[in-house]
């Protein structure tokens, strides 16, 4: 079971890393192009007004794609004043409480995000400059909070926890953590 969870986490991490990197590169390229058009051919700037909205959508997707990765890598903000002063048992109990609260919040937020996505989808709203359904934006929190919930579950099951077992350096290059 643990091996299967490791493989799922590795595959999910690989997809999230590449998707987030692609979105970031796309945002950079679009904004650079937009700046060039405005500087060199300002008469065409209105033709590319959609870039601002597209990059806004991409930024929201980037944040939610990266949030699960940040948790798995131990990069979320944390307060560790007490942590160094606790024994092994109380520290494990504190981690379990943190992870249970994180899991409950992430699952709850994902469920609310699903409801909101379905509601917005039912309204049939279309973005003004891109012409895409607005609910596409609302899917990002569903993906992000589901990813967070999965990572909190991995920590609760002691499958992956960067607080106790630092992530192998090769992980970011596409290797596994084990």
ChimeraX commands (.cxc) that place a marker at each C-alpha (Angstrom):
marker #1 position 0.00,0.00,0.00 radius 0.5
marker #1 position 2.80,2.42,0.93 radius 0.5
marker #1 position 4.61,1.69,-2.32 radius 0.5
marker #1 position 1.44,2.41,-4.30 radius 0.5
marker #1 position 0.93,5.69,-2.44 radius 0.5
marker #1 position 4.57,6.64,-3.13 radius 0.5
marker #1 position 4.07,5.97,-6.83 radius 0.5
marker #1 position 0.84,7.96,-6.94 radius 0.5
marker #1 position 2.51,10.84,-5.08 radius 0.5
marker #1 position 5.50,10.72,-7.46 radius 0.5
marker #1 position 3.23,10.76,-10.52 radius 0.5
marker #1 position 1.07,13.55,-9.11 radius 0.5
marker #1 position 4.14,15.56,-8.18 radius 0.5
marker #1 position 5.59,15.11,-11.65 radius 0.5
marker #1 position 2.38,16.30,-13.31 radius 0.5
marker #1 position 2.04,19.24,-10.90 radius 0.5
marker #1 position 5.67,20.31,-11.32 radius 0.5
marker #1 position 5.53,20.23,-15.10 radius 0.5
marker #1 position 2.11,21.88,-15.27 radius 0.5
marker #1 position 3.16,24.64,-12.87 radius 0.5
marker #1 position 6.41,25.21,-14.76 radius 0.5
marker #1 position 4.53,25.32,-18.08 radius 0.5
marker #1 position 2.00,27.78,-16.71 radius 0.5
marker #1 position 4.77,29.99,-15.29 radius 0.5
marker #1 position 6.67,29.96,-18.58 radius 0.5
marker #1 position 3.47,30.70,-20.49 radius 0.5
marker #1 position 2.66,33.63,-18.20 radius 0.5
marker #1 position 6.15,35.04,-18.65 radius 0.5
marker #1 position 6.03,34.69,-22.42 radius 0.5
marker #1 position 2.59,36.25,-22.69 radius 0.5
marker #1 position 3.49,39.24,-20.52 radius 0.5
marker #1 position 6.80,39.75,-22.33 radius 0.5
marker #1 position 4.97,39.68,-25.66 radius 0.5
marker #1 position 2.34,42.09,-24.32 radius 0.5
marker #1 position 5.03,44.54,-23.16 radius 0.5
marker #1 position 6.75,44.34,-26.55 radius 0.5
marker #1 position 3.51,45.00,-28.41 radius 0.5
marker #1 position 2.68,47.98,-26.20 radius 0.5
marker #1 position 6.20,49.39,-26.60 radius 0.5
marker #1 position 6.78,48.71,-30.29 radius 0.5
marker #1 position 3.30,48.68,-31.80 radius 0.5
marker #1 position 0.88,50.43,-29.42 radius 0.5
marker #1 position -1.82,50.51,-32.08 radius 0.5
marker #1 position -2.16,46.73,-31.75 radius 0.5
marker #1 position -2.30,46.66,-27.93 radius 0.5
marker #1 position -6.10,46.44,-27.86 radius 0.5
marker #1 position -5.95,43.31,-30.03 radius 0.5
marker #1 position -4.04,41.59,-27.24 radius 0.5
marker #1 position -6.18,42.80,-24.33 radius 0.5
marker #1 position -7.04,39.16,-23.62 radius 0.5
marker #1 position -3.50,38.55,-22.34 radius 0.5
marker #1 position -4.18,40.28,-19.01 radius 0.5
marker #1 position -7.17,38.07,-18.29 radius 0.5
marker #1 position -5.37,34.94,-19.48 radius 0.5
marker #1 position -2.41,35.62,-17.21 radius 0.5
marker #1 position -4.75,36.25,-14.28 radius 0.5
marker #1 position -6.35,32.85,-14.86 radius 0.5
marker #1 position -2.93,31.27,-15.21 radius 0.5
marker #1 position -1.70,32.80,-11.95 radius 0.5
marker #1 position -4.64,31.35,-10.05 radius 0.5
marker #1 position -3.99,27.94,-11.59 radius 0.5
marker #1 position -0.28,28.23,-10.76 radius 0.5
marker #1 position -0.99,28.92,-7.10 radius 0.5
marker #1 position -3.33,25.96,-6.74 radius 0.5
marker #1 position -1.08,23.62,-8.74 radius 0.5
marker #1 position 1.88,24.42,-6.51 radius 0.5
marker #1 position 0.21,24.34,-3.10 radius 0.5
marker #1 position 0.28,20.55,-2.73 radius 0.5
marker #1 position 3.90,20.44,-3.84 radius 0.5
marker #1 position 4.82,23.11,-1.33 radius 0.5
marker #1 position 3.26,21.07,1.48 radius 0.5
marker #1 position 5.01,17.89,0.41 radius 0.5
marker #1 position 8.37,19.68,0.21 radius 0.5
marker #1 position 7.85,21.32,3.60 radius 0.5
marker #1 position 7.77,24.81,2.10 radius 0.5
marker #1 position 4.54,26.09,3.66 radius 0.5
marker #1 position 4.87,28.74,6.32 radius 0.5
marker #1 position 5.09,27.23,9.78 radius 0.5
marker #1 position 5.67,28.36,13.33 radius 0.5
marker #1 position 8.14,26.06,15.02 radius 0.5
marker #1 position 8.72,27.76,18.36 radius 0.5
marker #1 position 7.43,24.76,20.31 radius 0.5
marker #1 position 8.62,22.06,17.95 radius 0.5
marker #1 position 12.27,21.96,19.03 radius 0.5
marker #1 position 11.31,21.83,22.69 radius 0.5
marker #1 position 8.99,18.82,22.51 radius 0.5
marker #1 position 9.92,15.21,22.94 radius 0.5
marker #1 position 9.37,12.71,20.12 radius 0.5
marker #1 position 5.92,11.57,21.36 radius 0.5
marker #1 position 4.39,15.01,21.90 radius 0.5
marker #1 position 5.89,16.20,18.61 radius 0.5
marker #1 position 4.22,13.31,16.74 radius 0.5
marker #1 position 0.92,14.14,18.47 radius 0.5
marker #1 position 1.25,17.81,17.50 radius 0.5
marker #1 position 2.00,16.84,13.89 radius 0.5
marker #1 position -1.02,14.53,13.85 radius 0.5
marker #1 position -3.33,17.30,15.11 radius 0.5
marker #1 position -1.94,19.74,12.53 radius 0.5
marker #1 position -2.36,17.19,9.75 radius 0.5
marker #1 position -5.89,16.23,10.83 radius 0.5
marker #1 position -6.96,19.87,10.89 radius 0.5
marker #1 position -5.25,20.44,7.53 radius 0.5
marker #1 position -6.92,17.38,6.03 radius 0.5
marker #1 position -10.36,18.36,7.33 radius 0.5
marker #1 position -9.97,21.93,6.09 radius 0.5
marker #1 position -8.68,20.81,2.67 radius 0.5
marker #1 position -11.49,18.30,2.15 radius 0.5
marker #1 position -14.08,20.86,3.27 radius 0.5
marker #1 position -12.63,23.55,1.03 radius 0.5
marker #1 position -12.50,21.13,-1.93 radius 0.5
marker #1 position -16.16,20.22,-1.42 radius 0.5
marker #1 position -17.16,23.89,-1.26 radius 0.5
marker #1 position -15.07,24.57,-4.36 radius 0.5
marker #1 position -16.86,21.74,-6.20 radius 0.5
marker #1 position -20.25,23.20,-5.27 radius 0.5
marker #1 position -19.16,26.66,-6.38 radius 0.5
marker #1 position -17.75,25.30,-9.65 radius 0.5
marker #1 position -20.98,23.48,-10.43 radius 0.5
marker #1 position -23.00,26.60,-9.60 radius 0.5
marker #1 position -20.89,28.83,-11.85 radius 0.5
marker #1 position -20.99,26.20,-14.60 radius 0.5
marker #1 position -24.80,26.14,-14.40 radius 0.5
marker #1 position -24.94,29.91,-14.89 radius 0.5
marker #1 position -23.18,29.56,-18.24 radius 0.5
marker #1 position -20.92,32.57,-17.63 radius 0.5
marker #1 position -18.27,33.24,-20.25 radius 0.5
marker #1 position -15.19,35.38,-19.61 radius 0.5
marker #1 position -15.41,38.71,-21.43 radius 0.5
marker #1 position -12.11,38.75,-23.31 radius 0.5
marker #1 position -11.11,35.10,-23.51 radius 0.5
marker #1 position -14.50,33.67,-24.33 radius 0.5
marker #1 position -13.94,30.58,-22.15 radius 0.5
marker #1 position -16.36,29.33,-19.51 radius 0.5
marker #1 position -15.69,31.04,-16.17 radius 0.5
marker #1 position -16.05,27.78,-14.25 radius 0.5
marker #1 position -12.63,26.75,-15.62 radius 0.5
marker #1 position -11.16,29.22,-13.13 radius 0.5
marker #1 position -13.17,27.65,-10.29 radius 0.5
marker #1 position -11.79,24.19,-10.97 radius 0.5
marker #1 position -8.33,25.34,-9.80 radius 0.5
marker #1 position -9.26,25.42,-6.07 radius 0.5
marker #1 position -10.82,21.96,-6.42 radius 0.5
marker #1 position -7.54,20.62,-7.79 radius 0.5
marker #1 position -5.41,22.50,-5.26 radius 0.5
marker #1 position -7.38,21.54,-2.17 radius 0.5
marker #1 position -7.66,17.92,-3.31 radius 0.5
marker #1 position -3.88,17.88,-3.74 radius 0.5
marker #1 position -3.44,19.35,-0.27 radius 0.5
marker #1 position -5.81,16.78,1.22 radius 0.5
marker #1 position -3.84,13.97,-0.42 radius 0.5
marker #1 position -0.55,15.37,0.93 radius 0.5
marker #1 position -2.00,15.75,4.46 radius 0.5
marker #1 position -3.22,12.14,4.23 radius 0.5
marker #1 position 0.28,11.01,3.21 radius 0.5
marker #1 position 1.70,12.79,6.23 radius 0.5
marker #1 position -0.89,11.25,8.57 radius 0.5
marker #1 position -0.07,7.80,7.22 radius 0.5
marker #1 position 3.68,8.48,7.62 radius 0.5
marker #1 position 4.20,7.87,3.93 radius 0.5
marker #1 position 5.74,11.29,3.22 radius 0.5
marker #1 position 6.54,14.00,5.69 radius 0.5
marker #1 position 9.28,16.53,4.93 radius 0.5
marker #1 position 9.28,17.56,8.61 radius 0.5
marker #1 position 10.72,14.18,9.54 radius 0.5
marker #1 position 12.24,12.92,6.29 radius 0.5
marker #1 position 13.67,15.64,4.05 radius 0.5
marker #1 position 12.87,15.28,0.37 radius 0.5
marker #1 position 15.68,13.78,-1.73 radius 0.5
marker #1 position 17.40,16.41,-3.91 radius 0.5
marker #1 position 16.69,14.42,-7.09 radius 0.5
marker #1 position 12.94,14.66,-6.52 radius 0.5
marker #1 position 12.65,18.04,-8.21 radius 0.5
marker #1 position 14.48,16.72,-11.26 radius 0.5
marker #1 position 11.88,13.99,-11.65 radius 0.5
marker #1 position 13.22,11.27,-9.39 radius 0.5
marker #1 position 11.19,9.74,-6.59 radius 0.5
marker #1 position 11.56,10.58,-2.93 radius 0.5
marker #1 position 12.46,7.10,-1.83 radius 0.5
marker link #1:1,2 radius 0.2
marker link #1:2,3 radius 0.2
marker link #1:3,4 radius 0.2
marker link #1:4,5 radius 0.2
marker link #1:5,6 radius 0.2
marker link #1:6,7 radius 0.2
marker link #1:7,8 radius 0.2
marker link #1:8,9 radius 0.2
marker link #1:9,10 radius 0.2
marker link #1:10,11 radius 0.2
marker link #1:11,12 radius 0.2
marker link #1:12,13 radius 0.2
marker link #1:13,14 radius 0.2
marker link #1:14,15 radius 0.2
marker link #1:15,16 radius 0.2
marker link #1:16,17 radius 0.2
marker link #1:17,18 radius 0.2
marker link #1:18,19 radius 0.2
marker link #1:19,20 radius 0.2
marker link #1:20,21 radius 0.2
marker link #1:21,22 radius 0.2
marker link #1:22,23 radius 0.2
marker link #1:23,24 radius 0.2
marker link #1:24,25 radius 0.2
marker link #1:25,26 radius 0.2
marker link #1:26,27 radius 0.2
marker link #1:27,28 radius 0.2
marker link #1:28,29 radius 0.2
marker link #1:29,30 radius 0.2
marker link #1:30,31 radius 0.2
marker link #1:31,32 radius 0.2
marker link #1:32,33 radius 0.2
marker link #1:33,34 radius 0.2
marker link #1:34,35 radius 0.2
marker link #1:35,36 radius 0.2
marker link #1:36,37 radius 0.2
marker link #1:37,38 radius 0.2
marker link #1:38,39 radius 0.2
marker link #1:39,40 radius 0.2
marker link #1:40,41 radius 0.2
marker link #1:41,42 radius 0.2
marker link #1:42,43 radius 0.2
marker link #1:43,44 radius 0.2
marker link #1:44,45 radius 0.2
marker link #1:45,46 radius 0.2
marker link #1:46,47 radius 0.2
marker link #1:47,48 radius 0.2
marker link #1:48,49 radius 0.2
marker link #1:49,50 radius 0.2
marker link #1:50,51 radius 0.2
marker link #1:51,52 radius 0.2
marker link #1:52,53 radius 0.2
marker link #1:53,54 radius 0.2
marker link #1:54,55 radius 0.2
marker link #1:55,56 radius 0.2
marker link #1:56,57 radius 0.2
marker link #1:57,58 radius 0.2
marker link #1:58,59 radius 0.2
marker link #1:59,60 radius 0.2
marker link #1:60,61 radius 0.2
marker link #1:61,62 radius 0.2
marker link #1:62,63 radius 0.2
marker link #1:63,64 radius 0.2
marker link #1:64,65 radius 0.2
marker link #1:65,66 radius 0.2
marker link #1:66,67 radius 0.2
marker link #1:67,68 radius 0.2
marker link #1:68,69 radius 0.2
marker link #1:69,70 radius 0.2
marker link #1:70,71 radius 0.2
marker link #1:71,72 radius 0.2
marker link #1:72,73 radius 0.2
marker link #1:73,74 radius 0.2
marker link #1:74,75 radius 0.2
marker link #1:75,76 radius 0.2
marker link #1:76,77 radius 0.2
marker link #1:77,78 radius 0.2
marker link #1:78,79 radius 0.2
marker link #1:79,80 radius 0.2
marker link #1:80,81 radius 0.2
marker link #1:81,82 radius 0.2
marker link #1:82,83 radius 0.2
marker link #1:83,84 radius 0.2
marker link #1:84,85 radius 0.2
marker link #1:85,86 radius 0.2
marker link #1:86,87 radius 0.2
marker link #1:87,88 radius 0.2
marker link #1:88,89 radius 0.2
marker link #1:89,90 radius 0.2
marker link #1:90,91 radius 0.2
marker link #1:91,92 radius 0.2
marker link #1:92,93 radius 0.2
marker link #1:93,94 radius 0.2
marker link #1:94,95 radius 0.2
marker link #1:95,96 radius 0.2
marker link #1:96,97 radius 0.2
marker link #1:97,98 radius 0.2
marker link #1:98,99 radius 0.2
marker link #1:99,100 radius 0.2
marker link #1:100,101 radius 0.2
marker link #1:101,102 radius 0.2
marker link #1:102,103 radius 0.2
marker link #1:103,104 radius 0.2
marker link #1:104,105 radius 0.2
marker link #1:105,106 radius 0.2
marker link #1:106,107 radius 0.2
marker link #1:107,108 radius 0.2
marker link #1:108,109 radius 0.2
marker link #1:109,110 radius 0.2
marker link #1:110,111 radius 0.2
marker link #1:111,112 radius 0.2
marker link #1:112,113 radius 0.2
marker link #1:113,114 radius 0.2
marker link #1:114,115 radius 0.2
marker link #1:115,116 radius 0.2
marker link #1:116,117 radius 0.2
marker link #1:117,118 radius 0.2
marker link #1:118,119 radius 0.2
marker link #1:119,120 radius 0.2
marker link #1:120,121 radius 0.2
marker link #1:121,122 radius 0.2
marker link #1:122,123 radius 0.2
marker link #1:123,124 radius 0.2
marker link #1:124,125 radius 0.2
marker link #1:125,126 radius 0.2
marker link #1:126,127 radius 0.2
marker link #1:127,128 radius 0.2
marker link #1:128,129 radius 0.2
marker link #1:129,130 radius 0.2
marker link #1:130,131 radius 0.2
marker link #1:131,132 radius 0.2
marker link #1:132,133 radius 0.2
marker link #1:133,134 radius 0.2
marker link #1:134,135 radius 0.2
marker link #1:135,136 radius 0.2
marker link #1:136,137 radius 0.2
marker link #1:137,138 radius 0.2
marker link #1:138,139 radius 0.2
marker link #1:139,140 radius 0.2
marker link #1:140,141 radius 0.2
marker link #1:141,142 radius 0.2
marker link #1:142,143 radius 0.2
marker link #1:143,144 radius 0.2
marker link #1:144,145 radius 0.2
marker link #1:145,146 radius 0.2
marker link #1:146,147 radius 0.2
marker link #1:147,148 radius 0.2
marker link #1:148,149 radius 0.2
marker link #1:149,150 radius 0.2
marker link #1:150,151 radius 0.2
marker link #1:151,152 radius 0.2
marker link #1:152,153 radius 0.2
marker link #1:153,154 radius 0.2
marker link #1:154,155 radius 0.2
marker link #1:155,156 radius 0.2
marker link #1:156,157 radius 0.2
marker link #1:157,158 radius 0.2
marker link #1:158,159 radius 0.2
marker link #1:159,160 radius 0.2
marker link #1:160,161 radius 0.2
marker link #1:161,162 radius 0.2
marker link #1:162,163 radius 0.2
marker link #1:163,164 radius 0.2
marker link #1:164,165 radius 0.2
marker link #1:165,166 radius 0.2
marker link #1:166,167 radius 0.2
marker link #1:167,168 radius 0.2
marker link #1:168,169 radius 0.2
marker link #1:169,170 radius 0.2
marker link #1:170,171 radius 0.2
marker link #1:171,172 radius 0.2
marker link #1:172,173 radius 0.2
marker link #1:173,174 radius 0.2
marker link #1:174,175 radius 0.2
marker link #1:175,176 radius 0.2
marker link #1:176,177 radius 0.2
marker link #1:177,178 radius 0.2
view
